[in-house]
Amino acid sequence: MSADQTLLVISNTPDETVARRIAHALLERRLAACINVHSPCRSIYTWNGTVEEAVEVPLTIKTTAQCYPAVQELIRELHPYEVPEIVAIPVAGGLPQYLAWVLQSCDATAPPDTN
């Protein structure tokens, strides 16, 4: 994966408060260009040998491979789950201007935005 590769990162959160906290923290640190906070959904999964159900709020995070390690670290820091879902998917193509905007917006070396 090259350093300028655009990624979509998917994560589910337990509620909108956590979803918004993570989204704002990622943007303030310039670790993402955009985060979609989706409508709540029902997740059905196996955890510790038991089928569980939960209402969760999904996030779709547009970022870069360069920023991904910091994205993962920040989600783990702010997420209440023992093992949060964090899945990175490489973007195979897209509108060149949009992909350029994502690359320009993400800068893992920039200080957090305090505005």
GIHUBEL-V763880 format. One record per backbone hydrogen bond with DSSP energy under -0.5 kcal/mol. NH is the residue of the N-H (numbers start at 1). CO is the residue of the C=O. E is the energy in kcal/mol with one decimal. If there is no record, write none. Layout:
nh->NH co->CO e->E
nh->NH co->CO e->E
This chain:
nh->5 co->2 e->-1.7
nh->7 co->63 e->-2.9
nh->8 co->89 e->-2.6
nh->9 co->7 e->-0.5
nh->9 co->61 e->-2.7
nh->10 co->87 e->-2.8
nh->11 co->59 e->-1.8
nh->13 co->57 e->-2.1
nh->19 co->15 e->-2.1
nh->20 co->16 e->-2.9
nh->21 co->17 e->-2.1
nh->22 co->18 e->-2.5
nh->23 co->19 e->-2.5
nh->24 co->20 e->-2.8
nh->25 co->21 e->-2.2
nh->26 co->22 e->-2.4
nh->27 co->23 e->-2.2
nh->28 co->24 e->-2.8
nh->29 co->25 e->-1.5
nh->30 co->27 e->-1.5
nh->31 co->26 e->-2.8
nh->32 co->26 e->-0.7
nh->33 co->62 e->-2.7
nh->34 co->62 e->-0.9
nh->36 co->60 e->-2.8
nh->37 co->35 e->-0.6
nh->38 co->36 e->-0.7
nh->38 co->58 e->-2.6
nh->41 co->56 e->-2.9
nh->43 co->41 e->-0.6
nh->43 co->54 e->-3.4
nh->45 co->52 e->-1.9
nh->47 co->45 e->-0.5
nh->47 co->50 e->-2.8
nh->50 co->47 e->-1.6
nh->52 co->45 e->-3.6
nh->54 co->43 e->-2.2
nh->56 co->41 e->-3.0
nh->56 co->54 e->-0.5
nh->57 co->13 e->-2.9
nh->58 co->39 e->-0.6
nh->58 co->56 e->-0.6
nh->59 co->11 e->-3.3
nh->60 co->36 e->-1.9
nh->61 co->9 e->-3.1
nh->62 co->34 e->-2.8
nh->63 co->7 e->-2.4
nh->63 co->61 e->-0.6
nh->65 co->5 e->-2.4
nh->66 co->3 e->-1.2
nh->68 co->64 e->-1.4
nh->69 co->65 e->-0.6
nh->70 co->67 e->-0.6
nh->71 co->67 e->-2.2
nh->72 co->68 e->-3.0
nh->73 co->69 e->-2.1
nh->74 co->70 e->-2.5
nh->75 co->71 e->-2.6
nh->76 co->72 e->-2.4
nh->77 co->73 e->-2.1
nh->78 co->74 e->-2.3
nh->79 co->75 e->-1.9
nh->84 co->81 e->-0.5
nh->86 co->84 e->-0.5
nh->87 co->10 e->-2.1
nh->89 co->8 e->-3.1
nh->91 co->6 e->-2.6
nh->92 co->90 e->-0.6
nh->98 co->95 e->-0.6
nh->99 co->95 e->-2.5
nh->100 co->96 e->-2.4
nh->101 co->97 e->-1.9
nh->102 co->98 e->-2.2
nh->103 co->99 e->-2.3
nh->104 co->100 e->-2.5
nh->105 co->101 e->-2.4
nh->106 co->102 e->-1.6
nh->107 co->30 e->-3.0
nh->107 co->105 e->-0.5
nh->110 co->107 e->-1.8
nh->113 co->28 e->-4.1
nh->114 co->112 e->-0.5
